[in-house]
């Protein structure tokens, strides 16, 4: 039973886009590794940009600086 955990920032990804991710990852595992889609688990975690750091600073700070 494959378990895939996708972490993204919580910046307005729609339910439709999340459904596309879940379907696409499930299909990829089936096509590439022969995994059963009925037992493939995909979890999407949305993380606040204050809680996601890159290069020693939060994504919130990076986005504000890059505007």
N, CA, C and O atoms as a CHARMM CRD file, in Angstrom:
* protein
*
  268
    1    1 UNK  N      0.84100  -1.16700   0.00000 PROA 1      0.00000
    2    1 UNK  CA     0.00000   0.00000   0.00000 PROA 1      0.00000
    3    1 UNK  C      0.89400   1.24100   0.00000 PROA 1      0.00000
    4    1 UNK  O      1.46000   1.58900   1.03600 PROA 1      0.00000
    5    2 UNK  N      1.02900   1.90900  -1.14100 PROA 2      0.00000
    6    2 UNK  CA     1.82400   3.14100  -1.18700 PROA 2      0.00000
    7    2 UNK  C      1.15000   4.26800  -0.39700 PROA 2      0.00000
    8    2 UNK  O     -0.07400   4.39900  -0.37800 PROA 2      0.00000
    9    3 UNK  N      1.97400   5.05800   0.23700 PROA 3      0.00000
   10    3 UNK  CA     1.51800   6.23700   0.96800 PROA 3      0.00000
   11    3 UNK  C      2.33900   7.41600   0.47100 PROA 3      0.00000
   12    3 UNK  O      3.56500   7.41400   0.58300 PROA 3      0.00000
   13    4 UNK  N      1.66800   8.41900  -0.07600 PROA 4      0.00000
   14    4 UNK  CA     2.34100   9.60700  -0.59900 PROA 4      0.00000
   15    4 UNK  C      1.84200  10.80700   0.18100 PROA 4      0.00000
   16    4 UNK  O      0.63600  11.00000   0.33000 PROA 4      0.00000
   17    5 UNK  N      2.77100  11.61900   0.68000 PROA 5      0.00000
   18    5 UNK  CA     2.41700  12.83100   1.42100 PROA 5      0.00000
   19    5 UNK  C      2.94500  14.03400   0.64800 PROA 5      0.00000
   20    5 UNK  O      4.15500  14.20600   0.49600 PROA 5      0.00000
   21    6 UNK  N      2.03000  14.85700   0.16400 PROA 6      0.00000
   22    6 UNK  CA     2.37700  16.06300  -0.58200 PROA 6      0.00000
   23    6 UNK  C      2.19900  17.25300   0.35200 PROA 6      0.00000
   24    6 UNK  O      1.13600  17.42500   0.94800 PROA 6      0.00000
   25    7 UNK  N      3.22100  18.05900   0.47600 PROA 7      0.00000
   26    7 UNK  CA     3.14300  19.25900   1.31000 PROA 7      0.00000
   27    7 UNK  C      3.23300  20.47800   0.40000 PROA 7      0.00000
   28    7 UNK  O      4.16300  20.61700  -0.39600 PROA 7      0.00000
   29    8 UNK  N      2.24500  21.35700   0.53700 PROA 8      0.00000
   30    8 UNK  CA     2.20700  22.59100  -0.24300 PROA 8      0.00000
   31    8 UNK  C      1.87600  23.75300   0.68500 PROA 8      0.00000
   32    8 UNK  O      1.30800  23.55900   1.75900 PROA 8      0.00000
   33    9 UNK  N      2.23500  24.96000   0.26200 PROA 9      0.00000
   34    9 UNK  CA     1.83800  26.12200   1.05000 PROA 9      0.00000
   35    9 UNK  C      0.34600  26.36600   0.83300 PROA 9      0.00000
   36    9 UNK  O     -0.20400  26.03200  -0.21700 PROA 9      0.00000
   37   10 UNK  N     -0.28900  26.94500   1.82400 PROA 10     0.00000
   38   10 UNK  CA    -1.73800  27.15700   1.78100 PROA 10     0.00000
   39   10 UNK  C     -2.07500  28.47300   1.08300 PROA 10     0.00000
   40   10 UNK  O     -2.52000  29.43800   1.70400 PROA 10     0.00000
   41   11 UNK  N     -1.85300  28.47600  -0.19500 PROA 11     0.00000
   42   11 UNK  CA    -2.05400  29.70200  -0.96900 PROA 11     0.00000
   43   11 UNK  C     -3.09700  29.51800  -2.06000 PROA 11     0.00000
   44   11 UNK  O     -2.85500  29.82100  -3.22900 PROA 11     0.00000
   45   12 UNK  N     -4.24900  29.02100  -1.66500 PROA 12     0.00000
   46   12 UNK  CA    -5.39200  29.02200  -2.56800 PROA 12     0.00000
   47   12 UNK  C     -5.44300  27.92200  -3.60600 PROA 12     0.00000
   48   12 UNK  O     -6.03000  28.11500  -4.67100 PROA 12     0.00000
   49   13 UNK  N     -4.84400  26.76600  -3.32700 PROA 13     0.00000
   50   13 UNK  CA    -4.98600  25.64800  -4.24900 PROA 13     0.00000
   51   13 UNK  C     -6.43000  25.14300  -4.14600 PROA 13     0.00000
   52   13 UNK  O     -6.92100  24.85300  -3.05400 PROA 13     0.00000
   53   14 UNK  N     -7.08400  25.04400  -5.27400 PROA 14     0.00000
   54   14 UNK  CA    -8.49900  24.66000  -5.27400 PROA 14     0.00000
   55   14 UNK  C     -8.67800  23.17000  -5.01000 PROA 14     0.00000
   56   14 UNK  O     -7.74700  22.37700  -5.15500 PROA 14     0.00000
   57   15 UNK  N     -9.89100  22.81400  -4.62100 PROA 15     0.00000
   58   15 UNK  CA   -10.22500  21.40100  -4.42800 PROA 15     0.00000
   59   15 UNK  C    -10.05200  20.63300  -5.73100 PROA 15     0.00000
   60   15 UNK  O     -9.63000  19.47700  -5.72000 PROA 15     0.00000
   61   16 UNK  N    -10.37300  21.26400  -6.84400 PROA 16     0.00000
   62   16 UNK  CA   -10.21800  20.61000  -8.14600 PROA 16     0.00000
   63   16 UNK  C     -8.74800  20.30100  -8.43200 PROA 16     0.00000
   64   16 UNK  O     -8.43100  19.22200  -8.93400 PROA 16     0.00000
   65   17 UNK  N     -7.85500  21.22900  -8.12000 PROA 17     0.00000
   66   17 UNK  CA    -6.42700  21.00600  -8.34300 PROA 17     0.00000
   67   17 UNK  C     -5.89400  19.91300  -7.41600 PROA 17     0.00000
   68   17 UNK  O     -5.04900  19.11300  -7.81900 PROA 17     0.00000
   69   18 UNK  N     -6.38100  19.88000  -6.18900 PROA 18     0.00000
   70   18 UNK  CA    -5.96700  18.82100  -5.26800 PROA 18     0.00000
   71   18 UNK  C     -6.44200  17.46100  -5.78100 PROA 18     0.00000
   72   18 UNK  O     -5.71000  16.47500  -5.69900 PROA 18     0.00000
   73   19 UNK  N     -7.65300  17.40800  -6.30400 PROA 19     0.00000
   74   19 UNK  CA    -8.17200  16.16300  -6.87400 PROA 19     0.00000
   75   19 UNK  C     -7.30400  15.71400  -8.05000 PROA 19     0.00000
   76   19 UNK  O     -7.05500  14.52000  -8.21600 PROA 19     0.00000
   77   20 UNK  N     -6.84400  16.66400  -8.86600 PROA 20     0.00000
   78   20 UNK  CA    -5.94000  16.33800  -9.98000 PROA 20     0.00000
   79   20 UNK  C     -4.63400  15.74100  -9.46300 PROA 20     0.00000
   80   20 UNK  O     -4.13000  14.76400 -10.01700 PROA 20     0.00000
   81   21 UNK  N     -4.08800  16.33200  -8.39800 PROA 21     0.00000
   82   21 UNK  CA    -2.85800  15.80400  -7.80200 PROA 21     0.00000
   83   21 UNK  C     -3.05000  14.36900  -7.31200 PROA 21     0.00000
   84   21 UNK  O     -2.23000  13.49300  -7.58700 PROA 21     0.00000
   85   22 UNK  N     -4.13100  14.14400  -6.59000 PROA 22     0.00000
   86   22 UNK  CA    -4.40000  12.81900  -6.04200 PROA 22     0.00000
   87   22 UNK  C     -4.54100  11.79900  -7.16800 PROA 22     0.00000
   88   22 UNK  O     -3.96200  10.71400  -7.10500 PROA 22     0.00000
   89   23 UNK  N     -5.30200  12.14400  -8.18600 PROA 23     0.00000
   90   23 UNK  CA    -5.50800  11.23000  -9.31100 PROA 23     0.00000
   91   23 UNK  C     -4.20900  10.99500 -10.07200 PROA 23     0.00000
   92   23 UNK  O     -3.89200   9.86400 -10.44000 PROA 23     0.00000
   93   24 UNK  N     -3.46400  12.06500 -10.30400 PROA 24     0.00000
   94   24 UNK  CA    -2.22700  11.95600 -11.06900 PROA 24     0.00000
   95   24 UNK  C     -1.15900  11.14300 -10.37200 PROA 24     0.00000
   96   24 UNK  O     -0.48500  10.33300 -11.00800 PROA 24     0.00000
   97   25 UNK  N     -0.99400  11.34600  -9.07600 PROA 25     0.00000
   98   25 UNK  CA     0.00400  10.58900  -8.31400 PROA 25     0.00000
   99   25 UNK  C     -0.40000   9.11600  -8.25100 PROA 25     0.00000
  100   25 UNK  O      0.44200   8.22800  -8.38600 PROA 25     0.00000
  101   26 UNK  N     -1.68200   8.86700  -8.04700 PROA 26     0.00000
  102   26 UNK  CA    -2.17300   7.48700  -8.01400 PROA 26     0.00000
  103   26 UNK  C     -1.91300   6.79400  -9.34800 PROA 26     0.00000
  104   26 UNK  O     -1.44300   5.65600  -9.37900 PROA 26     0.00000
  105   27 UNK  N     -2.21600   7.47600 -10.44400 PROA 27     0.00000
  106   27 UNK  CA    -1.98800   6.91300 -11.78300 PROA 27     0.00000
  107   27 UNK  C     -0.50100   6.66900 -12.03300 PROA 27     0.00000
  108   27 UNK  O     -0.12200   5.63400 -12.58200 PROA 27     0.00000
  109   28 UNK  N      0.34500   7.62900 -11.62700 PROA 28     0.00000
  110   28 UNK  CA     1.78500   7.49200 -11.80700 PROA 28     0.00000
  111   28 UNK  C      2.32300   6.24200 -11.10100 PROA 28     0.00000
  112   28 UNK  O      3.11600   5.49300 -11.67100 PROA 28     0.00000
  113   29 UNK  N      1.89100   6.02600  -9.87100 PROA 29     0.00000
  114   29 UNK  CA     2.34400   4.84800  -9.13100 PROA 29     0.00000
  115   29 UNK  C      1.85000   3.55600  -9.78100 PROA 29     0.00000
  116   29 UNK  O      2.55100   2.54500  -9.79000 PROA 29     0.00000
  117   30 UNK  N      0.63900   3.60500 -10.32200 PROA 30     0.00000
  118   30 UNK  CA     0.12200   2.41900 -11.00300 PROA 30     0.00000
  119   30 UNK  C      0.91100   2.14800 -12.28600 PROA 30     0.00000
  120   30 UNK  O      1.32100   1.01500 -12.53600 PROA 30     0.00000
  121   31 UNK  N      1.12100   3.17800 -13.08900 PROA 31     0.00000
  122   31 UNK  CA     1.79300   3.00700 -14.37500 PROA 31     0.00000
  123   31 UNK  C      3.28900   2.71600 -14.22600 PROA 31     0.00000
  124   31 UNK  O      3.84400   1.92100 -14.98400 PROA 31     0.00000
  125   32 UNK  N      3.93500   3.35100 -13.26300 PROA 32     0.00000
  126   32 UNK  CA     5.37800   3.23200 -13.12200 PROA 32     0.00000
  127   32 UNK  C      5.79900   2.02000 -12.29700 PROA 32     0.00000
  128   32 UNK  O      6.75400   1.32300 -12.64000 PROA 32     0.00000
  129   33 UNK  N      5.07900   1.77700 -11.21000 PROA 33     0.00000
  130   33 UNK  CA     5.48000   0.71000 -10.28800 PROA 33     0.00000
  131   33 UNK  C      4.49300  -0.45300 -10.21300 PROA 33     0.00000
  132   33 UNK  O      4.72400  -1.42700  -9.49500 PROA 33     0.00000
  133   34 UNK  N      3.38900  -0.34500 -10.96000 PROA 34     0.00000
  134   34 UNK  CA     2.38600  -1.41300 -10.93500 PROA 34     0.00000
  135   34 UNK  C      1.59600  -1.48800  -9.64100 PROA 34     0.00000
  136   34 UNK  O      1.06900  -2.54500  -9.29600 PROA 34     0.00000
  137   35 UNK  N      1.50800  -0.37200  -8.91900 PROA 35     0.00000
  138   35 UNK  CA     0.80100  -0.35500  -7.63400 PROA 35     0.00000
  139   35 UNK  C     -0.71200  -0.30700  -7.84800 PROA 35     0.00000
  140   35 UNK  O     -1.20700   0.29100  -8.80400 PROA 35     0.00000
  141   36 UNK  N     -1.41800  -0.94700  -6.94300 PROA 36     0.00000
  142   36 UNK  CA    -2.87200  -0.99600  -7.01000 PROA 36     0.00000
  143   36 UNK  C     -3.45400   0.36600  -6.60700 PROA 36     0.00000
  144   36 UNK  O     -3.22400   0.82000  -5.48600 PROA 36     0.00000
  145   37 UNK  N     -4.19500   1.01700  -7.49500 PROA 37     0.00000
  146   37 UNK  CA    -4.75700   2.32600  -7.14700 PROA 37     0.00000
  147   37 UNK  C     -5.76900   2.26600  -6.00300 PROA 37     0.00000
  148   37 UNK  O     -5.99900   3.26600  -5.32400 PROA 37     0.00000
  149   38 UNK  N     -6.36800   1.10600  -5.79000 PROA 38     0.00000
  150   38 UNK  CA    -7.35800   0.97500  -4.72000 PROA 38     0.00000
  151   38 UNK  C     -6.73400   0.97900  -3.33400 PROA 38     0.00000
  152   38 UNK  O     -7.42500   1.18900  -2.33700 PROA 38     0.00000
  153   39 UNK  N     -5.43100   0.74700  -3.27100 PROA 39     0.00000
  154   39 UNK  CA    -4.75800   0.75000  -1.96900 PROA 39     0.00000
  155   39 UNK  C     -3.70800   1.85700  -1.86000 PROA 39     0.00000
  156   39 UNK  O     -2.91500   1.88000  -0.91900 PROA 39     0.00000
  157   40 UNK  N     -3.71100   2.76200  -2.82100 PROA 40     0.00000
  158   40 UNK  CA    -2.76700   3.87900  -2.80000 PROA 40     0.00000
  159   40 UNK  C     -3.37200   5.04000  -2.01000 PROA 40     0.00000
  160   40 UNK  O     -4.49300   5.47300  -2.27700 PROA 40     0.00000
  161   41 UNK  N     -2.61800   5.52700  -1.04500 PROA 41     0.00000
  162   41 UNK  CA    -3.06500   6.62400  -0.19000 PROA 41     0.00000
  163   41 UNK  C     -2.27500   7.87700  -0.55800 PROA 41     0.00000
  164   41 UNK  O     -1.04600   7.84400  -0.62100 PROA 41     0.00000
  165   42 UNK  N     -2.97900   8.97500  -0.79900 PROA 42     0.00000
  166   42 UNK  CA    -2.34400  10.26600  -1.08300 PROA 42     0.00000
  167   42 UNK  C     -2.89900  11.28100  -0.09300 PROA 42     0.00000
  168   42 UNK  O     -4.11300  11.46300   0.00100 PROA 42     0.00000
  169   43 UNK  N     -2.01500  11.93700   0.64100 PROA 43     0.00000
  170   43 UNK  CA    -2.41300  12.95700   1.61300 PROA 43     0.00000
  171   43 UNK  C     -1.77400  14.27400   1.19900 PROA 43     0.00000
  172   43 UNK  O     -0.58100  14.33300   0.90000 PROA 43     0.00000
  173   44 UNK  N     -2.58200  15.33100   1.18500 PROA 44     0.00000
  174   44 UNK  CA    -2.06900  16.66800   0.89200 PROA 44     0.00000
  175   44 UNK  C     -2.14700  17.49000   2.16900 PROA 44     0.00000
  176   44 UNK  O     -3.22500  17.69800   2.72500 PROA 44     0.00000
  177   45 UNK  N     -0.98900  17.95400   2.62600 PROA 45     0.00000
  178   45 UNK  CA    -0.92600  18.83900   3.79700 PROA 45     0.00000
  179   45 UNK  C     -0.66900  20.25400   3.30300 PROA 45     0.00000
  180   45 UNK  O      0.27100  20.50000   2.54700 PROA 45     0.00000
  181   46 UNK  N     -1.51300  21.17800   3.73900 PROA 46     0.00000
  182   46 UNK  CA    -1.30600  22.58700   3.42700 PROA 46     0.00000
  183   46 UNK  C     -0.64600  23.25500   4.63100 PROA 46     0.00000
  184   46 UNK  O     -1.14600  23.17900   5.75400 PROA 46     0.00000
  185   47 UNK  N      0.47100  23.90100   4.37900 PROA 47     0.00000
  186   47 UNK  CA     1.27200  24.50000   5.43600 PROA 47     0.00000
  187   47 UNK  C      1.24000  26.01800   5.29200 PROA 47     0.00000
  188   47 UNK  O      1.43500  26.55700   4.20300 PROA 47     0.00000
  189   48 UNK  N      0.99300  26.69200   6.40000 PROA 48     0.00000
  190   48 UNK  CA     1.02800  28.15900   6.39100 PROA 48     0.00000
  191   48 UNK  C      2.42700  28.63200   6.00000 PROA 48     0.00000
  192   48 UNK  O      3.42200  28.03700   6.41400 PROA 48     0.00000
  193   49 UNK  N      2.50300  29.67900   5.21900 PROA 49     0.00000
  194   49 UNK  CA     3.80100  30.16200   4.74700 PROA 49     0.00000
  195   49 UNK  C      4.70400  30.62600   5.88400 PROA 49     0.00000
  196   49 UNK  O      5.92300  30.67000   5.72100 PROA 49     0.00000
  197   50 UNK  N      4.12300  30.97500   7.04200 PROA 50     0.00000
  198   50 UNK  CA     4.94600  31.30800   8.21400 PROA 50     0.00000
  199   50 UNK  C      5.65100  30.07400   8.76800 PROA 50     0.00000
  200   50 UNK  O      6.65700  30.19300   9.46700 PROA 50     0.00000
  201   51 UNK  N      5.12600  28.89100   8.45700 PROA 51     0.00000
  202   51 UNK  CA     5.66200  27.63600   8.98800 PROA 51     0.00000
  203   51 UNK  C      6.50700  26.87300   7.97300 PROA 51     0.00000
  204   51 UNK  O      6.83200  25.70500   8.19000 PROA 51     0.00000
  205   52 UNK  N      6.86100  27.51300   6.88400 PROA 52     0.00000
  206   52 UNK  CA     7.64900  26.86700   5.83500 PROA 52     0.00000
  207   52 UNK  C      8.86900  27.73300   5.59900 PROA 52     0.00000
  208   52 UNK  O      8.74300  28.89000   5.19700 PROA 52     0.00000
  209   53 UNK  N     10.04200  27.18900   5.84300 PROA 53     0.00000
  210   53 UNK  CA    11.25900  27.98000   5.71200 PROA 53     0.00000
  211   53 UNK  C     12.14800  27.49900   4.58700 PROA 53     0.00000
  212   53 UNK  O     12.25400  26.29800   4.33600 PROA 53     0.00000
  213   54 UNK  N     12.78300  28.43400   3.91300 PROA 54     0.00000
  214   54 UNK  CA    13.75200  28.14400   2.85800 PROA 54     0.00000
  215   54 UNK  C     14.92500  29.09400   3.06200 PROA 54     0.00000
  216   54 UNK  O     14.73000  30.30200   3.20100 PROA 54     0.00000
  217   55 UNK  N     16.11900  28.56500   3.08100 PROA 55     0.00000
  218   55 UNK  CA    17.30500  29.41300   3.18000 PROA 55     0.00000
  219   55 UNK  C     17.35200  30.27800   4.42800 PROA 55     0.00000
  220   55 UNK  O     17.88800  31.38600   4.40400 PROA 55     0.00000
  221   56 UNK  N     16.79400  29.77400   5.50900 PROA 56     0.00000
  222   56 UNK  CA    16.87200  30.49800   6.77400 PROA 56     0.00000
  223   56 UNK  C     15.79300  31.53500   7.00500 PROA 56     0.00000
  224   56 UNK  O     15.86100  32.29500   7.97100 PROA 56     0.00000
  225   57 UNK  N     14.79700  31.57900   6.13200 PROA 57     0.00000
  226   57 UNK  CA    13.69400  32.53400   6.34000 PROA 57     0.00000
  227   57 UNK  C     12.38300  31.89700   5.90100 PROA 57     0.00000
  228   57 UNK  O     12.36800  30.95200   5.11300 PROA 57     0.00000
  229   58 UNK  N     11.29000  32.42900   6.42300 PROA 58     0.00000
  230   58 UNK  CA     9.98800  31.86500   6.08200 PROA 58     0.00000
  231   58 UNK  C      9.59200  32.24000   4.65200 PROA 58     0.00000
  232   58 UNK  O     10.07800  33.22000   4.08800 PROA 58     0.00000
  233   59 UNK  N      8.71100  31.44400   4.09600 PROA 59     0.00000
  234   59 UNK  CA     8.19600  31.74500   2.76000 PROA 59     0.00000
  235   59 UNK  C      7.45800  33.08300   2.77500 PROA 59     0.00000
  236   59 UNK  O      7.50300  33.82600   1.79400 PROA 59     0.00000
  237   60 UNK  N      6.78300  33.39200   3.87900 PROA 60     0.00000
  238   60 UNK  CA     6.08200  34.67700   3.99700 PROA 60     0.00000
  239   60 UNK  C      7.05400  35.83300   3.78200 PROA 60     0.00000
  240   60 UNK  O      6.77500  36.74900   3.00900 PROA 60     0.00000
  241   61 UNK  N      8.19100  35.78800   4.46600 PROA 61     0.00000
  242   61 UNK  CA     9.19700  36.84600   4.35400 PROA 61     0.00000
  243   61 UNK  C      9.76500  36.89400   2.92700 PROA 61     0.00000
  244   61 UNK  O      9.92100  37.96900   2.34800 PROA 61     0.00000
  245   62 UNK  N     10.06700  35.72600   2.37600 PROA 62     0.00000
  246   62 UNK  CA    10.61900  35.69200   0.98800 PROA 62     0.00000
  247   62 UNK  C      9.63300  36.29100  -0.00800 PROA 62     0.00000
  248   62 UNK  O     10.02000  37.05000  -0.89600 PROA 62     0.00000
  249   63 UNK  N      8.36200  35.94600   0.14500 PROA 63     0.00000
  250   63 UNK  CA     7.36100  36.46600  -0.79800 PROA 63     0.00000
  251   63 UNK  C      7.20500  37.97700  -0.64700 PROA 63     0.00000
  252   63 UNK  O      7.07500  38.68700  -1.64400 PROA 63     0.00000
  253   64 UNK  N      7.21600  38.47400   0.58300 PROA 64     0.00000
  254   64 UNK  CA     7.10900  39.91900   0.80400 PROA 64     0.00000
  255   64 UNK  C      8.30600  40.64900   0.20400 PROA 64     0.00000
  256   64 UNK  O      8.15600  41.70400  -0.41300 PROA 64     0.00000
  257   65 UNK  N      9.49300  40.08000   0.39100 PROA 65     0.00000
  258   65 UNK  CA    10.70800  40.69300  -0.11900 PROA 65     0.00000
  259   65 UNK  C     10.72500  40.70700  -1.65300 PROA 65     0.00000
  260   65 UNK  O     11.18100  41.67400  -2.26400 PROA 65     0.00000
  261   66 UNK  N     10.23400  39.64800  -2.25800 PROA 66     0.00000
  262   66 UNK  CA    10.30000  39.51700  -3.72200 PROA 66     0.00000
  263   66 UNK  C      9.20900  40.28700  -4.46000 PROA 66     0.00000
  264   66 UNK  O      9.18400  40.27700  -5.69000 PROA 66     0.00000
  265   67 UNK  N      8.31500  40.94900  -3.74600 PROA 67     0.00000
  266   67 UNK  CA     7.24200  41.70900  -4.41100 PROA 67     0.00000
  267   67 UNK  C      7.73700  43.00800  -4.96700 PROA 67     0.00000
  268   67 UNK  O      6.96200  43.76300  -5.55500 PROA 67     0.00000
